[in-house]
């Protein structure tokens, strides 16, 4: 991690935006095994002229820059700093807002995650910028490309090697379906796995959503979860088990639960509780309405596995809370509670 001032960024931007160890930058390759791409930009006391120049530097550098810029401020940045805030990945500040997403106390966690998965962190930065200017479907496609590529990368391989795959019996009925008039009720039903989003649960959920799509008499689709958590995220025991990254991409796009929810967005609503991790919030975020219990918590932990969100979260979550808050969640792995999620717009109601 390097710390620079806005004046340094304005004066020497090209150097600041390259990996810290210039000796590993060759004509045809960049070795990111050791250099840490994280650059902290100290925003305190930044002068208007330096902000203007630094903003121009970042605009000119994209997309070649191989640094991940995060702002740091001990107090709310002045209005003249806003153009630079918009171009940083996120900003840690004791007075958070849309672009200043998290507390400076999270800097250590952010630094540790980025240092552990620098390739995935840089892919995340590119991906969030790309999805911000893409249609929903192309954004989801870009995310799937990125996720599949990282499945073949060394950071995920290191995590997979250190995380043995367990063999557990599948749930007999991974999604419970019931009908009450015009309402279709779908309940995730792997409580022994905290409703981990594995293949069987995904396929059963897609079957239920297909019923709602085909049957015009269904006007309301309620999705919730059995047991102590709505969904603990993807089933870790299935991560990396597809034959190859190309197959992984095609499987993800053919059976994308987030896109299926989006197609029903005017009908589908979620009622979430307990842990809503990774896919457990990425998929609900495609819906028109999310109701959370007061004990709900939300997190995006994928970077710790050498990955990026892969259930549509780089599209659905920025649409609700902006890319800066999404980046904060993904770069720190921090959990936010239901009250914060409501304040940000990640959920629509807390009961």
KERONU-899305 format. One record per residue (C-alpha): x, y, z. Coordinates in pm, 1 decimal. Example, Ala and Ser with C-alpha at 12.3 -4.5 7.8 and 13.67 -1.06 7.14 Angstrom:
<rs>
((1230.0,-450.0,780.0))
((1367.0,-106.0,714.0))
</rs>
This chain:
<rs>
((0.0,0.0,0.0))
((126.3,344.7,-91.7))
((-7.3,673.6,40.6))
((12.7,983.5,-177.6))
((-131.9,1334.0,-162.9))
((-353.3,1488.3,-428.0))
((-63.7,1722.0,-510.6))
((159.9,1419.8,-579.8))
((-107.2,1263.5,-799.4))
((-137.4,1588.6,-994.1))
((239.0,1631.1,-1027.7))
((349.9,1273.6,-1093.7))
((37.6,1084.4,-1192.0))
((197.2,844.1,-1439.9))
((438.7,709.5,-1181.0))
((169.1,691.5,-913.3))
((-57.4,480.1,-1133.3))
((197.4,205.1,-1202.6))
((289.6,-91.4,-980.9))
((515.7,1.2,-691.1))
((805.7,-218.0,-804.9))
((894.2,-92.3,-1152.3))
((1145.6,-372.5,-1198.0))
((865.1,-624.6,-1254.2))
((704.2,-423.1,-1534.0))
((832.9,-560.2,-1862.0))
((744.2,-478.2,-2217.9))
((508.4,-771.1,-2256.1))
((395.2,-861.1,-1905.9))
((318.3,-728.8,-1560.7))
((388.4,-961.8,-1270.6))
((148.2,-880.0,-988.4))
((263.5,-1154.8,-753.4))
((442.0,-912.2,-523.4))
((353.9,-549.0,-599.1))
((52.8,-416.2,-415.2))
((-164.7,-209.4,-652.3))
((-340.4,-22.0,-370.5))
((-275.0,352.9,-367.2))
((-433.4,561.3,-91.9))
((-499.8,921.7,-191.3))
((-493.3,1153.9,111.0))
((-768.8,1406.3,40.0))
((-722.2,1627.4,345.5))
((-633.8,1984.3,256.4))
((-638.5,1923.5,-119.1))
((-627.2,2248.6,-317.1))
((-877.5,2315.4,-597.7))
((-607.1,2342.5,-864.6))
((-451.2,2010.3,-761.6))
((-795.3,1846.0,-766.8))
((-854.4,1975.1,-1119.9))
((-517.7,1851.0,-1247.8))
((-539.0,1515.6,-1068.1))
((-886.2,1457.5,-1212.2))
((-748.1,1520.5,-1560.6))
((-460.2,1281.3,-1494.4))
((-700.5,1000.1,-1402.9))
((-919.5,1066.2,-1707.3))
((-615.1,1049.5,-1935.6))
((-475.4,735.5,-1769.4))
((-779.7,511.6,-1813.2))
((-783.0,225.4,-1886.2))
((-405.4,169.7,-1882.8))
((-352.0,252.8,-1513.5))
((-262.6,-53.6,-1305.7))
((-322.7,96.4,-965.3))
((-627.0,83.8,-744.5))
((-697.9,431.0,-604.9))
((-890.1,469.3,-279.3))
((-945.8,805.6,-113.7))
((-891.9,874.2,256.1))
((-1032.0,1174.1,443.8))
((-1054.2,1249.7,815.6))
((-1345.4,1489.0,758.3))
((-1609.9,1546.1,495.1))
((-1436.8,1653.9,170.5))
((-1513.0,2004.4,46.5))
((-1740.1,2040.0,-258.7))
((-1444.6,2111.6,-490.4))
((-1311.5,1758.8,-419.8))
((-1621.5,1586.5,-563.3))
((-1492.8,1549.8,-924.3))
((-1195.7,1352.1,-792.9))
((-1413.2,1142.9,-558.6))
((-1617.5,1032.0,-858.1))
((-1305.9,892.0,-1025.1))
((-1167.0,706.1,-724.1))
((-1279.0,349.2,-664.2))
((-1417.0,444.1,-324.6))
((-1327.3,673.6,-34.4))
((-1297.5,604.7,337.1))
((-1419.2,897.6,541.2))
((-1555.6,957.1,890.2))
((-1846.9,1147.7,730.4))
((-1971.0,892.9,474.0))
((-2194.8,969.7,178.7))
((-2257.6,809.6,-161.0))
((-1894.4,834.2,-275.5))
((-1734.2,828.9,71.2))
((-1868.3,487.6,152.4))
((-1686.8,359.6,458.3))
((-1504.5,444.6,778.8))
((-1123.2,488.8,780.6))
((-1113.7,212.2,1042.8))
((-1169.6,-31.6,754.5))
((-844.1,63.3,581.9))
((-654.8,-228.0,737.3))
((-909.7,-484.7,618.4))
((-915.9,-328.6,272.0))
((-536.5,-328.8,247.0))
((-514.1,-691.3,357.6))
((-772.5,-814.6,106.0))
((-616.1,-625.4,-185.4))
((-267.0,-745.9,-95.9))
((-396.3,-1102.5,-86.0))
((-570.9,-1084.1,-423.1))
((-422.7,-796.6,-628.6))
((-526.2,-942.8,-965.0))
((-887.3,-987.8,-857.6))
((-892.3,-637.3,-706.5))
((-780.3,-480.1,-1034.6))
((-1035.5,-687.0,-1227.5))
((-1301.9,-563.9,-985.2))
((-1201.5,-202.3,-1049.8))
((-1225.1,-248.0,-1427.4))
((-1549.7,-441.0,-1398.5))
((-1730.9,-181.9,-1186.1))
((-1632.7,90.3,-1430.2))
((-1746.3,-121.7,-1724.0))
((-2082.3,-224.1,-1579.2))
((-2156.9,138.0,-1487.4))
((-2179.5,222.1,-1858.2))
((-2330.3,-104.4,-1986.3))
((-2682.7,-230.9,-2024.7))
((-2793.4,-473.0,-1756.1))
((-2756.2,-782.2,-1973.6))
((-2415.9,-687.2,-2111.5))
((-2302.0,-591.9,-1763.6))
((-2397.8,-936.3,-1633.9))
((-2215.8,-1092.5,-1929.1))
((-1901.1,-892.3,-1856.1))
((-1916.1,-999.1,-1491.2))
((-1943.6,-1363.8,-1594.9))
((-1640.4,-1327.6,-1824.6))
((-1439.6,-1175.8,-1540.1))
((-1552.0,-1430.7,-1281.0))
((-1479.4,-1724.1,-1510.4))
((-1135.6,-1587.0,-1592.9))
((-1049.5,-1551.2,-1223.9))
((-1152.9,-1912.9,-1160.9))
((-844.8,-2002.5,-1365.9))
((-621.0,-1759.3,-1177.4))
((-359.6,-1826.3,-908.5))
((-541.5,-1641.9,-629.3))
((-849.7,-1859.4,-651.7))
((-630.7,-2168.1,-693.3))
((-451.6,-2081.6,-368.9))
((-782.6,-2044.0,-184.9))
((-922.0,-2367.7,-330.0))
((-608.4,-2561.8,-234.9))
((-642.1,-2440.1,123.9))
((-1017.1,-2510.6,141.6))
((-1100.4,-2882.4,116.8))
((-1421.0,-2973.8,-62.9))
((-1669.6,-3149.2,162.8))
((-1915.8,-3411.7,45.8))
((-2265.0,-3349.0,179.3))
((-2600.2,-3490.1,75.8))
((-2821.1,-3266.6,-134.5))
((-3148.8,-3134.5,2.8))
((-3448.3,-3339.7,-109.6))
((-3650.2,-3026.4,-186.9))
((-3408.6,-2733.3,-218.9))
((-3689.3,-2484.4,-287.4))
((-4039.2,-2515.8,-141.5))
((-4318.2,-2388.0,-368.2))
((-4671.3,-2299.0,-269.3))
((-4955.5,-2105.3,-427.7))
((-5210.2,-1878.1,-262.7))
((-5436.9,-1719.0,-518.9))
((-5224.0,-1500.2,-743.2))
((-4916.9,-1527.2,-515.7))
((-4641.3,-1781.0,-571.9))
((-4426.5,-1841.5,-264.3))
((-4071.6,-1975.4,-316.5))
((-3871.6,-2064.1,-4.5))
((-3502.1,-2155.4,-17.2))
((-3482.7,-2482.5,173.1))
((-3126.5,-2583.6,258.6))
((-3128.1,-2466.1,620.2))
((-2851.4,-2710.7,716.8))
((-2624.3,-2521.1,473.6))
((-2769.3,-2178.8,554.3))
((-2931.4,-2192.3,209.3))
((-2596.9,-2193.1,28.7))
((-2665.4,-2116.8,-336.3))
((-2555.5,-2440.4,-501.9))
((-2660.6,-2602.3,-829.0))
((-2964.9,-2784.0,-693.2))
((-3102.8,-2475.1,-521.0))
((-3032.0,-2254.6,-822.7))
((-3207.4,-2494.7,-1061.4))
((-3508.5,-2530.3,-834.0))
((-3536.3,-2153.7,-794.9))
((-3517.5,-2110.9,-1172.4))
((-3799.8,-2364.7,-1209.4))
((-4015.3,-2163.3,-971.1))
((-3938.5,-1836.3,-1145.7))
((-4021.9,-1996.7,-1481.1))
((-4368.2,-2083.3,-1350.9))
((-4423.4,-1717.8,-1262.6))
((-4299.6,-1608.1,-1602.3))
((-4521.2,-1850.0,-1795.4))
((-4837.3,-1828.4,-1582.1))
((-4993.2,-1486.0,-1632.7))
((-5223.7,-1541.0,-1334.6))
((-4923.0,-1513.5,-1101.3))
((-4897.1,-1145.7,-1011.9))
((-4682.0,-1169.5,-696.6))
((-4373.4,-1382.6,-632.7))
((-4246.1,-1388.7,-275.1))
((-3900.6,-1539.0,-215.7))
((-3766.3,-1605.5,134.2))
((-3550.1,-1861.1,311.6))
((-3589.7,-2134.3,572.0))
((-3365.0,-2161.0,876.3))
((-3134.4,-1907.0,1043.3))
((-3023.7,-1727.0,724.9))
((-3175.8,-1623.5,396.1))
((-2866.4,-1726.0,199.2))
((-2501.2,-1759.5,298.4))
((-2384.2,-1712.1,-61.1))
((-2255.5,-1958.1,-317.0))
((-2189.7,-2314.5,-206.2))
((-1814.8,-2308.4,-142.8))
((-1788.4,-2681.7,-202.2))
((-1895.5,-2628.2,-564.4))
((-1660.7,-2337.6,-641.1))
((-1420.5,-2425.3,-920.5))
((-1576.4,-2765.2,-994.0))
((-1689.9,-2693.5,-1350.2))
((-1466.4,-2855.9,-1614.5))
((-1314.5,-2529.6,-1737.9))
((-1372.2,-2150.1,-1727.5))
((-1547.1,-2145.4,-2066.2))
((-1803.2,-2399.3,-1949.2))
((-1838.7,-2206.2,-1623.5))
((-1930.8,-1892.2,-1818.3))
((-2190.4,-2068.0,-2033.3))
((-2348.7,-2244.8,-1734.9))
((-2370.5,-1917.2,-1545.8))
((-2536.2,-1731.9,-1832.9))
((-2783.1,-2007.7,-1923.9))
((-2897.0,-2044.6,-1563.2))
((-2858.4,-1691.3,-1427.6))
((-3099.7,-1647.6,-1137.1))
((-3041.5,-1271.4,-1126.2))
((-3153.7,-1227.5,-1485.7))
((-3455.1,-1449.0,-1417.5))
((-3550.0,-1224.9,-1123.7))
((-3496.4,-915.8,-1338.3))
((-3742.1,-1049.5,-1596.6))
((-3999.8,-1066.7,-1315.5))
((-3884.1,-748.4,-1142.4))
((-4235.0,-599.5,-1124.1))
((-4366.4,-919.6,-960.7))
((-4072.9,-1050.2,-760.0))
((-4002.2,-944.0,-405.6))
((-3771.2,-1082.8,-142.4))
((-3804.8,-1118.6,232.1))
((-3453.9,-1170.8,372.8))
((-3318.9,-1238.4,721.3))
((-2997.0,-1332.1,896.4))
((-2691.1,-1366.1,675.7))
((-2737.0,-1236.4,319.7))
((-2391.9,-1296.3,178.1))
((-2268.9,-1277.1,-182.1))
((-2544.2,-1427.4,-398.4))
((-2773.7,-1384.1,-97.3))
((-2795.3,-1012.1,-176.5))
((-2670.9,-997.6,-536.8))
((-2977.9,-1185.2,-665.1))
((-3241.5,-1008.3,-450.2))
((-3098.6,-672.9,-562.2))
((-3241.7,-740.1,-910.5))
((-3595.4,-733.2,-768.0))
((-3823.3,-434.0,-731.5))
((-3863.0,-480.2,-354.9))
((-3652.7,-627.7,-73.2))
((-3785.9,-647.9,280.8))
((-3525.2,-727.1,546.6))
((-3565.3,-839.5,904.8))
((-3386.2,-631.8,1165.9))
((-3129.8,-910.0,1217.2))
((-3024.1,-918.1,851.2))
((-2663.8,-848.7,753.4))
((-2505.5,-809.3,412.0))
((-2154.8,-865.5,273.7))
((-1959.3,-932.4,-46.4))
((-1668.2,-1162.1,52.6))
((-1559.9,-1284.6,-292.2))
((-1228.4,-1097.6,-309.5))
((-1103.6,-1310.4,-21.2))
((-1139.0,-1610.9,-253.6))
((-953.6,-1441.7,-538.4))
((-1283.0,-1370.7,-716.3))
((-1532.5,-1091.0,-780.1))
((-1908.4,-1104.8,-720.3))
((-2043.4,-1359.8,-966.8))
((-2420.7,-1371.6,-921.7))
((-2479.3,-1036.0,-1090.3))
((-2372.3,-820.9,-796.6))
((-2152.0,-581.3,-994.5))
((-2468.5,-487.1,-1185.6))
((-2758.2,-523.0,-941.4))
((-2595.5,-372.8,-632.4))
((-2447.5,-57.7,-796.1))
((-2792.9,5.3,-944.9))
((-2919.8,33.8,-586.9))
((-2630.2,187.9,-391.2))
((-2379.4,319.8,-646.6))
((-2046.0,174.4,-752.6))
((-1846.8,344.3,-472.3))
((-2041.6,173.3,-193.5))
((-2036.4,-151.7,-390.2))
((-1658.1,-123.3,-419.9))
((-1631.4,-57.1,-47.6))
((-1824.5,-373.7,35.0))
((-1625.1,-582.9,-212.6))
((-1281.0,-443.4,-116.9))
((-1326.8,-474.5,258.4))
((-1558.5,-773.8,294.0))
((-1730.1,-564.6,562.8))
((-2077.1,-655.2,685.1))
((-2344.5,-389.7,705.7))
((-2658.8,-420.8,914.1))
((-3019.4,-382.2,806.2))
((-3041.2,-18.0,914.7))
((-2738.0,75.4,702.1))
((-2870.4,-125.9,409.5))
((-3199.2,62.9,431.8))
((-3023.2,397.7,452.3))
((-2816.1,314.3,144.9))
((-3112.2,178.2,-54.4))
((-2982.2,-178.6,-67.3))
((-3313.6,-288.4,86.1))
((-3649.7,-115.2,71.4))
((-3794.9,-188.4,414.2))
((-3689.2,-327.0,754.8))
((-3940.8,-510.4,972.0))
</rs>
